[in-house]
């Protein structure tokens, strides 16, 4: 996947200025964490994003999510959902959809 690094960095900087942000895991990520890591999180559980970074073309924007037990997970922005009321939700969703569309080759 070749993503527009300039666009990703612009969104990354906006996200950094908005921290902490609350988001929700997608059903796919909840299932993965449950099956692979034995971490039980429901899709409706709000999670606090405490840090964001750019993981390169393969990972894209990655978020540090702190769990109730203080464990921190690094999760791609692609597998997080945001409230529509969040000021960046439109940009985040466009970014997520581009990555999902372009990742179908992996």
C-alpha positions in Angstrom: 0.0 0.0 0.0 1.3 3.4 -0.8 -0.5 6.1 1.2 -0.3 9.8 1.0 2.2 10.5 3.8 1.5 14.2 3.8 -2.2 13.6 4.4 -1.5 11.0 7.1 0.9 13.4 8.9 -1.6 16.2 8.7 -4.2 14.0 10.4 -1.6 12.7 12.8 -0.8 16.2 14.0 -4.5 17.1 14.4 -5.0 13.9 16.4 -2.1 14.7 18.7 -3.6 18.1 19.5 -6.9 16.4 20.3 -5.5 13.9 22.9 -6.9 12.2 24.8 -9.5 10.9 22.4 -12.1 8.2 23.1 -12.8 5.6 20.5 -14.2 2.1 20.1 -12.8 -1.1 18.6 -14.3 -2.5 15.5 -16.0 -5.9 15.9 -13.2 -7.5 13.9 -10.6 -6.1 16.3 -12.6 -7.1 19.4 -12.8 -10.7 18.0 -9.1 -10.8 17.2 -8.1 -9.6 20.7 -10.5 -12.0 22.3 -9.3 -15.0 20.3 -5.6 -14.3 20.0 -4.8 -12.3 23.2 -7.7 -13.4 25.5 -8.5 -9.7 26.0 -12.2 -9.2 26.5 -13.4 -5.9 25.1 -16.9 -5.2 23.7 -17.4 -3.0 20.6 -19.3 -0.5 22.8 -16.6 -0.1 25.4 -15.0 3.4 25.1 -11.2 3.3 25.1 -8.9 6.2 25.7 -6.2 7.0 23.1 -3.3 8.4 24.9 -0.7 8.6 22.1 -0.6 8.5 18.3 2.3 7.9 15.9 2.9 7.1 12.3 3.9 3.4 11.8 4.9 3.8 8.2 3.1 2.7 5.1 2.2 -0.8 6.4 0.7 0.2 9.8 -0.3 3.8 9.1 -1.5 5.9 12.0 -1.2 3.8 15.2 -2.9 4.6 18.5 -1.8 3.7 22.0 -5.0 2.6 23.8 -5.0 2.2 27.6 -7.1 -0.5 29.0 -8.7 -0.5 32.5 -6.0 -2.8 33.8 -3.4 -0.1 32.6 -2.2 -2.4 29.8 -1.5 -0.4 26.6 -2.3 -1.7 23.2 -1.0 -0.3 19.9 -3.9 -0.4 17.4 -4.1 0.9 13.9 -6.5 3.8 13.5 -8.1 1.6 10.8 -9.6 -0.7 13.5 -11.0 2.1 15.7 -14.4 3.8 15.5 -15.1 7.4 16.6 -18.3 9.2 17.5 -19.7 11.2 14.6 -19.7 14.2 16.9 -15.9 14.2 17.1 -14.6 17.2 15.1 -12.1 14.9 13.2 -14.6 12.1 12.6 -15.0 12.9 8.9 -11.2 13.0 8.3 -10.6 9.9 10.3 -13.3 7.9 8.5 -12.0 9.0 5.1 -8.5 7.9 6.2 -9.8 4.6 7.5 -11.8 3.9 4.3 -8.8 4.6 2.0 -6.7 2.2 4.1 -9.3 -0.5 4.1 -9.8 -0.2 0.3 -6.1 -0.2 -0.4 -5.3 -3.0 2.0 -7.4 -5.6 0.3 -4.2 -6.8 -1.5 -2.5 -7.8 1.7 
